[in-house]
Amino acid sequence: MKFSDRAMNVEPSATVKVSNTAKAMIRKGIDVINLGIGEPDFTTPQLIADAAIKAIKSGKTSFYTPASGLPQLKEAIAERIKKDYGVIYPIDQISVTNGAKMALYVLMQALVDPGVEVLLPRPSWVSYKQQVLLAGGKPVIVETGDDFKITTDGLDDAVNHNTKVLVINSPQNPTGTIYSKEELEAIGNWAVLHNVILIADDIYGKLVYNQNQFYSLVQINDRIAASTILVNGVSKAYSMTGWRIGYVAGAPELISKVNSILSHTTGNPATVSQYAAIAALESDQSEVETMRQAFEQRLNTIYPLVEKIPGFKLRAKPEGAFYLFPDVSAAIQLAGVQSSGELVDRLLQEAHVAVVDGAAFGMPGYLRMSYATSLEDLSTAVERITAFMNQFL
Ligand code: PLP
Protein backbone atom coordinates (compact mmCIF):
# COMPACT_ATOMS: atom_id res chain seq x y z
CA MET A 1 0.00 0.00 0.00
CA LYS A 2 1.28 3.45 -0.84
CA PHE A 3 0.73 5.95 1.91
CA SER A 4 0.39 9.71 1.67
CA ASP A 5 3.47 11.85 2.28
CA ARG A 6 1.67 13.08 5.39
CA ALA A 7 1.32 9.57 6.77
CA MET A 8 4.89 8.69 5.83
CA ASN A 9 6.27 11.71 7.62
CA VAL A 10 4.25 11.68 10.83
CA GLU A 11 6.02 10.28 13.87
CA PRO A 12 4.09 8.34 16.51
CA SER A 13 3.79 10.16 19.84
CA ALA A 14 6.82 9.17 21.93
CA THR A 15 4.93 9.76 25.16
CA VAL A 16 2.03 7.56 24.10
CA LYS A 17 4.50 4.92 22.83
CA VAL A 18 6.56 4.67 26.03
CA SER A 19 3.42 4.65 28.11
CA ASN A 20 1.88 1.85 26.01
CA THR A 21 5.08 -0.21 26.29
CA ALA A 22 5.08 0.28 30.07
CA LYS A 23 1.39 -0.66 30.28
CA ALA A 24 2.00 -3.79 28.15
CA MET A 25 4.87 -4.83 30.49
CA ILE A 26 2.59 -4.25 33.51
CA ARG A 27 -0.10 -6.44 31.88
CA LYS A 28 2.52 -9.20 31.55
CA GLY A 29 3.05 -9.01 35.31
CA ILE A 30 6.29 -7.00 35.23
CA ASP A 31 6.42 -4.49 38.06
CA VAL A 32 7.03 -1.34 35.99
CA ILE A 33 6.57 2.14 37.48
CA ASN A 34 5.22 4.39 34.78
CA LEU A 35 6.62 7.91 34.95
CA GLY A 36 6.22 8.22 31.19
CA ILE A 37 2.64 9.15 31.30
CA GLY A 38 1.04 12.61 31.18
CA GLU A 39 -2.12 11.73 33.04
CA PRO A 40 -3.08 12.41 36.66
CA ASP A 41 -3.39 9.20 38.68
CA PHE A 42 -6.49 10.38 40.59
CA THR A 43 -9.89 9.01 39.69
CA THR A 44 -12.21 11.63 38.24
CA PRO A 45 -14.00 13.36 41.17
CA GLN A 46 -17.32 11.71 42.03
CA LEU A 47 -19.53 14.71 41.34
CA ILE A 48 -18.21 14.80 37.76
CA ALA A 49 -18.73 11.07 37.23
CA ASP A 50 -22.23 11.40 38.75
CA ALA A 51 -23.17 14.07 36.20
CA ALA A 52 -22.19 11.67 33.41
CA ILE A 53 -24.16 8.82 34.99
CA LYS A 54 -27.19 11.09 35.27
CA ALA A 55 -26.80 12.04 31.59
CA ILE A 56 -26.71 8.37 30.60
CA LYS A 57 -29.70 7.47 32.78
CA SER A 58 -31.76 10.33 31.41
CA GLY A 59 -31.09 9.25 27.83
CA LYS A 60 -28.80 12.11 26.84
CA THR A 61 -26.85 9.75 24.64
CA SER A 62 -28.87 9.15 21.50
CA PHE A 63 -28.38 12.48 19.79
CA TYR A 64 -25.57 14.42 18.23
CA THR A 65 -24.86 17.72 19.90
CA PRO A 66 -23.68 20.64 17.74
CA ALA A 67 -20.22 19.69 16.41
CA SER A 68 -18.79 22.55 18.44
CA GLY A 69 -20.39 21.33 21.68
CA LEU A 70 -23.48 21.86 23.82
CA PRO A 71 -24.43 25.52 24.38
CA GLN A 72 -24.64 24.78 28.16
CA LEU A 73 -21.05 23.56 28.11
CA LYS A 74 -19.90 26.62 26.19
CA GLU A 75 -21.63 28.75 28.81
CA ALA A 76 -19.83 26.83 31.58
CA ILE A 77 -16.52 27.35 29.76
CA ALA A 78 -17.20 31.08 29.30
CA GLU A 79 -18.07 31.39 32.99
CA ARG A 80 -14.92 29.52 34.08
CA ILE A 81 -12.72 31.71 31.87
CA LYS A 82 -14.43 34.79 33.31
CA LYS A 83 -13.89 33.59 36.89
CA ASP A 84 -10.31 32.42 36.36
CA TYR A 85 -9.05 35.13 33.99
CA GLY A 86 -11.55 37.98 34.19
CA VAL A 87 -11.92 37.82 30.41
CA ILE A 88 -15.28 37.55 28.63
CA TYR A 89 -15.91 35.29 25.64
CA PRO A 90 -19.43 35.09 24.17
CA ILE A 91 -20.31 31.49 23.38
CA ASP A 92 -19.99 31.97 19.61
CA GLN A 93 -16.29 32.46 20.36
CA ILE A 94 -15.93 29.03 21.96
CA SER A 95 -15.69 25.59 20.41
CA VAL A 96 -15.56 22.31 22.33
CA THR A 97 -13.18 19.64 21.01
CA ASN A 98 -12.13 16.06 21.73
CA GLY A 99 -9.42 17.10 24.16
CA ALA A 100 -7.06 20.06 23.88
CA LYS A 101 -5.06 17.91 21.47
CA MET A 102 -7.89 18.10 18.92
CA ALA A 103 -8.27 21.82 19.59
CA LEU A 104 -4.62 22.33 18.64
CA TYR A 105 -4.86 20.01 15.64
CA VAL A 106 -7.93 21.77 14.26
CA LEU A 107 -6.28 25.16 14.80
CA MET A 108 -3.30 24.10 12.71
CA GLN A 109 -5.73 22.91 10.04
CA ALA A 110 -7.54 26.23 10.16
CA LEU A 111 -4.44 28.47 10.13
CA VAL A 112 -1.56 26.72 8.39
CA ASP A 113 -0.96 26.33 4.65
CA PRO A 114 2.08 24.73 3.03
CA GLY A 115 5.06 27.00 3.56
CA VAL A 116 3.56 28.71 6.59
CA GLU A 117 5.89 28.73 9.59
CA VAL A 118 4.87 28.05 13.17
CA LEU A 119 7.22 29.00 15.99
CA LEU A 120 7.68 26.39 18.70
CA PRO A 121 9.94 26.74 21.75
CA ARG A 122 12.61 24.12 22.36
CA PRO A 123 11.69 22.09 24.35
CA SER A 124 7.97 21.80 23.81
CA TRP A 125 5.19 19.21 23.79
CA VAL A 126 5.62 16.38 21.28
CA SER A 127 2.43 16.92 19.27
CA TYR A 128 2.83 20.57 18.22
CA LYS A 129 5.50 19.80 15.65
CA GLN A 130 3.66 16.80 14.18
CA GLN A 131 0.41 18.75 13.99
CA VAL A 132 2.13 21.55 12.07
CA LEU A 133 3.62 18.97 9.70
CA LEU A 134 0.23 17.28 9.26
CA ALA A 135 -1.15 20.66 8.16
CA GLY A 136 1.69 20.95 5.62
CA GLY A 137 3.36 23.77 7.54
CA LYS A 138 6.91 24.26 8.73
CA PRO A 139 7.71 24.02 12.44
CA VAL A 140 10.45 26.50 13.34
CA ILE A 141 12.21 25.96 16.63
CA VAL A 142 12.87 28.92 18.93
CA GLU A 143 15.77 28.29 21.27
CA THR A 144 15.30 28.89 24.98
CA GLY A 145 17.72 30.01 27.69
CA ASP A 146 18.81 28.33 30.92
CA ASP A 147 15.31 28.84 32.28
CA PHE A 148 13.74 26.97 29.32
CA LYS A 149 11.93 30.14 28.22
CA ILE A 150 11.95 31.94 24.90
CA THR A 151 12.73 35.65 24.71
CA THR A 152 12.10 38.29 22.08
CA ASP A 153 15.77 37.92 21.01
CA GLY A 154 15.15 34.27 20.18
CA LEU A 155 11.94 35.22 18.39
CA ASP A 156 13.78 37.88 16.35
CA ASP A 157 16.19 35.17 15.17
CA ALA A 158 13.33 32.87 14.11
CA VAL A 159 10.83 35.24 12.50
CA ASN A 160 10.50 35.87 8.77
CA HIS A 161 7.72 36.82 6.35
CA ASN A 162 6.34 33.24 6.41
CA THR A 163 5.88 33.24 10.21
CA LYS A 164 2.23 33.09 11.20
CA VAL A 165 1.80 31.41 14.59
CA LEU A 166 3.65 31.11 17.91
CA VAL A 167 2.64 28.51 20.49
CA ILE A 168 3.13 29.32 24.17
CA ASN A 169 2.51 26.62 26.76
CA SER A 170 2.71 27.86 30.34
CA PRO A 171 3.06 26.00 32.68
CA GLN A 172 5.16 24.18 30.17
CA ASN A 173 5.33 20.51 29.33
CA PRO A 174 8.00 19.03 29.75
CA THR A 175 9.79 21.52 32.04
CA GLY A 176 7.15 22.88 34.44
CA THR A 177 8.28 26.42 33.61
CA ILE A 178 5.87 29.33 34.02
CA TYR A 179 6.22 32.60 32.12
CA SER A 180 5.84 35.69 34.33
CA LYS A 181 3.39 38.46 33.50
CA GLU A 182 6.24 40.66 32.26
CA GLU A 183 7.65 37.89 30.07
CA LEU A 184 4.22 37.25 28.55
CA GLU A 185 3.78 40.96 27.97
CA ALA A 186 7.11 41.16 26.11
CA ILE A 187 6.29 38.08 24.00
CA GLY A 188 2.72 39.25 23.41
CA ASN A 189 3.80 42.72 22.31
CA TRP A 190 6.38 41.17 20.02
CA ALA A 191 3.68 39.00 18.43
CA VAL A 192 1.33 41.96 17.96
CA LEU A 193 4.16 43.97 16.38
CA HIS A 194 5.05 41.15 13.97
CA ASN A 195 1.47 40.22 13.21
CA VAL A 196 1.99 36.73 14.60
CA ILE A 197 -0.98 34.80 16.00
CA LEU A 198 -0.44 33.47 19.50
CA ILE A 199 -1.81 30.14 20.66
CA ALA A 200 -1.91 29.98 24.47
CA ASP A 201 -2.00 26.34 25.55
CA ASP A 202 -3.12 26.78 29.18
CA ILE A 203 -3.84 23.10 29.84
CA TYR A 204 -1.69 23.10 33.03
CA GLY A 205 -2.89 26.54 34.18
CA LYS A 206 -4.48 25.21 37.38
CA LEU A 207 -1.46 23.11 38.37
CA VAL A 208 0.84 25.75 39.85
CA TYR A 209 2.91 25.21 43.00
CA ASN A 210 4.77 26.89 45.82
CA GLN A 211 3.23 30.37 45.55
CA ASN A 212 4.20 30.73 41.91
CA GLN A 213 1.82 32.85 39.83
CA PHE A 214 0.27 31.85 36.53
CA TYR A 215 -1.05 34.35 34.01
CA SER A 216 -2.64 33.59 30.70
CA LEU A 217 -1.65 35.56 27.60
CA VAL A 218 -5.32 36.59 27.29
CA GLN A 219 -5.08 38.42 30.63
CA ILE A 220 -2.17 40.69 29.79
CA ASN A 221 -3.89 43.40 27.74
CA ASP A 222 -6.64 43.74 25.13
CA ARG A 223 -4.32 43.94 22.14
CA ILE A 224 -2.48 40.77 23.13
CA ALA A 225 -5.77 39.02 23.98
CA ALA A 226 -7.10 39.91 20.52
CA SER A 227 -4.04 38.25 18.93
CA THR A 228 -4.33 35.15 21.11
CA ILE A 229 -6.26 31.93 20.64
CA LEU A 230 -6.91 30.26 23.97
CA VAL A 231 -6.71 26.47 24.29
CA ASN A 232 -7.58 24.56 27.43
CA GLY A 233 -9.37 21.44 28.59
CA VAL A 234 -10.45 19.39 31.55
CA SER A 235 -7.93 16.52 31.29
CA LYS A 236 -5.20 17.67 33.64
CA ALA A 237 -6.94 19.90 36.20
CA TYR A 238 -9.92 17.61 36.82
CA SER A 239 -8.20 14.26 36.24
CA MET A 240 -10.37 13.69 33.19
CA THR A 241 -7.88 12.59 30.52
CA GLY A 242 -10.15 9.74 29.39
CA TRP A 243 -13.22 11.92 28.88
CA ARG A 244 -11.65 13.85 26.01
CA ILE A 245 -12.96 17.37 26.42
CA GLY A 246 -10.94 20.42 25.45
CA TYR A 247 -11.82 23.77 23.99
CA VAL A 248 -10.66 26.68 21.92
CA ALA A 249 -11.70 30.31 22.41
CA GLY A 250 -10.96 33.04 19.90
CA ALA A 251 -12.36 35.43 17.32
CA PRO A 252 -15.84 34.55 15.94
CA GLU A 253 -14.58 34.12 12.35
CA LEU A 254 -11.86 31.69 13.51
CA ILE A 255 -14.33 29.69 15.63
CA SER A 256 -16.68 29.50 12.66
CA LYS A 257 -13.88 27.89 10.57
CA VAL A 258 -12.94 25.58 13.44
CA ASN A 259 -16.58 24.50 13.71
CA SER A 260 -16.81 23.75 9.99
CA ILE A 261 -13.71 21.54 10.20
CA LEU A 262 -15.02 19.79 13.32
CA SER A 263 -18.38 19.17 11.64
CA HIS A 264 -16.60 17.04 9.01
CA THR A 265 -14.07 15.35 11.25
CA THR A 266 -14.98 14.50 14.82
CA GLY A 267 -18.62 15.54 14.83
CA ASN A 268 -19.28 16.32 18.46
CA PRO A 269 -17.26 15.20 21.49
CA ALA A 270 -19.08 12.43 23.41
CA THR A 271 -22.32 13.86 24.80
CA VAL A 272 -21.85 12.18 28.17
CA SER A 273 -18.37 13.66 28.51
CA GLN A 274 -19.77 17.10 27.79
CA TYR A 275 -22.21 16.78 30.69
CA ALA A 276 -19.33 15.64 32.91
CA ALA A 277 -17.29 18.68 31.83
CA ILE A 278 -20.16 21.04 32.70
CA ALA A 279 -20.14 19.59 36.25
CA ALA A 280 -16.34 19.93 36.45
CA LEU A 281 -16.26 23.55 35.32
CA GLU A 282 -19.24 24.61 37.42
CA SER A 283 -17.99 22.86 40.58
CA ASP A 284 -16.51 24.85 43.47
CA GLN A 285 -13.00 23.76 42.33
CA SER A 286 -12.15 22.29 45.74
CA GLU A 287 -11.30 18.92 44.13
CA VAL A 288 -8.86 20.70 41.82
CA GLU A 289 -7.22 22.28 44.86
CA THR A 290 -6.91 18.92 46.63
CA MET A 291 -5.19 17.40 43.61
CA ARG A 292 -3.02 20.48 43.15
CA GLN A 293 -1.80 20.18 46.72
CA ALA A 294 -0.99 16.51 46.21
CA PHE A 295 1.09 17.35 43.11
CA GLU A 296 2.84 20.12 45.02
CA GLN A 297 3.78 17.72 47.82
CA ARG A 298 5.07 15.22 45.30
CA LEU A 299 7.16 17.87 43.54
CA ASN A 300 8.64 19.06 46.82
CA THR A 301 9.43 15.49 47.86
CA ILE A 302 10.76 14.17 44.60
CA TYR A 303 12.76 17.14 43.33
CA PRO A 304 15.61 16.91 45.88
CA LEU A 305 15.78 13.13 45.43
CA VAL A 306 16.08 13.31 41.64
CA GLU A 307 18.79 15.95 42.01
CA LYS A 308 20.87 13.35 43.91
CA ILE A 309 20.66 10.62 41.26
CA PRO A 310 24.20 10.20 39.88
CA GLY A 311 24.48 11.97 36.52
CA PHE A 312 21.07 13.72 36.77
CA LYS A 313 21.05 17.52 36.84
CA LEU A 314 17.96 19.64 37.31
CA ARG A 315 17.85 23.30 36.32
CA ALA A 316 15.40 25.62 38.12
CA LYS A 317 12.71 23.90 40.17
CA PRO A 318 9.51 23.37 38.13
CA GLU A 319 6.73 25.79 39.01
CA GLY A 320 3.75 24.00 37.51
CA ALA A 321 2.45 21.02 35.43
CA PHE A 322 3.66 17.62 36.73
CA TYR A 323 7.00 16.86 35.14
CA LEU A 324 10.70 16.98 35.95
CA PHE A 325 13.09 17.42 33.03
CA PRO A 326 16.61 16.50 34.19
CA ASP A 327 19.71 16.93 32.05
CA VAL A 328 21.14 13.41 31.91
CA SER A 329 24.20 14.04 29.72
CA ALA A 330 26.47 13.03 32.63
CA ALA A 331 24.39 9.89 33.26
CA ILE A 332 24.72 8.93 29.57
CA GLN A 333 28.50 9.10 29.91
CA LEU A 334 28.53 7.26 33.22
CA ALA A 335 26.33 4.44 31.93
CA GLY A 336 28.36 4.22 28.72
CA VAL A 337 25.28 4.52 26.51
CA GLN A 338 25.03 6.49 23.28
CA SER A 339 21.98 8.64 23.90
CA SER A 340 19.14 9.59 26.21
CA GLY A 341 16.97 7.25 24.11
CA GLU A 342 19.24 4.32 24.98
CA LEU A 343 19.20 5.35 28.63
CA VAL A 344 15.37 5.38 28.55
CA ASP A 345 15.37 1.83 27.10
CA ARG A 346 17.83 0.57 29.73
CA LEU A 347 15.85 2.20 32.56
CA LEU A 348 12.69 0.52 31.34
CA GLN A 349 14.19 -2.92 30.76
CA GLU A 350 16.59 -3.04 33.72
CA ALA A 351 15.24 -0.67 36.39
CA HIS A 352 11.59 -1.13 35.36
CA VAL A 353 10.91 2.59 35.35
CA ALA A 354 9.32 4.24 32.30
CA VAL A 355 10.38 7.80 31.45
CA VAL A 356 10.37 9.72 28.15
CA ASP A 357 13.41 10.62 26.04
CA GLY A 358 13.94 14.41 25.95
CA ALA A 359 14.55 14.04 22.19
CA ALA A 360 10.76 13.71 21.80
CA PHE A 361 10.53 17.32 23.03
CA GLY A 362 13.44 18.47 20.88
CA MET A 363 16.08 18.05 23.61
CA PRO A 364 18.15 14.88 23.46
CA GLY A 365 20.29 14.47 26.57
CA TYR A 366 17.28 15.06 28.82
CA LEU A 367 14.52 12.87 30.28
CA ARG A 368 10.96 13.70 31.18
CA MET A 369 9.72 12.16 34.41
CA SER A 370 6.07 12.60 35.35
CA TYR A 371 5.21 12.90 39.03
CA ALA A 372 1.50 12.27 38.40
CA THR A 373 1.77 9.08 40.42
CA SER A 374 1.74 8.15 44.12
CA LEU A 375 4.51 9.31 46.45
CA GLU A 376 5.25 5.68 47.23
CA ASP A 377 5.74 4.79 43.55
CA LEU A 378 7.78 7.94 43.02
CA SER A 379 10.15 7.06 45.86
CA THR A 380 10.52 3.49 44.60
CA ALA A 381 11.14 4.74 41.06
CA VAL A 382 13.89 7.10 42.25
CA GLU A 383 15.44 4.31 44.34
CA ARG A 384 15.46 2.05 41.28
CA ILE A 385 17.00 4.68 39.01
CA THR A 386 19.57 5.54 41.69
CA ALA A 387 20.49 1.85 42.10
CA PHE A 388 20.74 1.52 38.31
CA MET A 389 23.10 4.51 38.10
CA ASN A 390 25.10 3.48 41.19
CA GLN A 391 26.35 0.37 39.41
CA PHE A 392 28.43 2.60 37.10
CA LEU A 393 30.15 4.57 39.87
N1 PLP B 1 -1.11 20.41 25.56
C1 PLP B 1 -0.13 19.92 26.32
C2 PLP B 1 1.06 20.76 26.60
C3 PLP B 1 -0.21 18.63 26.85
O1 PLP B 1 0.79 18.16 27.62
C4 PLP B 1 -1.33 17.83 26.55
C5 PLP B 1 -1.43 16.44 27.03
O2 PLP B 1 -0.47 15.81 27.38
C6 PLP B 1 -2.34 18.39 25.76
C7 PLP B 1 -2.20 19.68 25.28
C8 PLP B 1 -3.56 17.62 25.37
O3 PLP B 1 -4.43 17.34 26.41
P1 PLP B 1 -5.86 16.71 26.17
O4 PLP B 1 -5.98 16.37 24.73
O5 PLP B 1 -5.92 15.51 27.04
O6 PLP B 1 -6.85 17.76 26.58
Residues whose N, C-alpha, C, O or C-beta is under 5 A from the ligand:
A	BS01	PLP	G38 N98 G99 A100 K101 M102 W125 N169 N173 D201 I203 G233 S235 T241 I245 G246
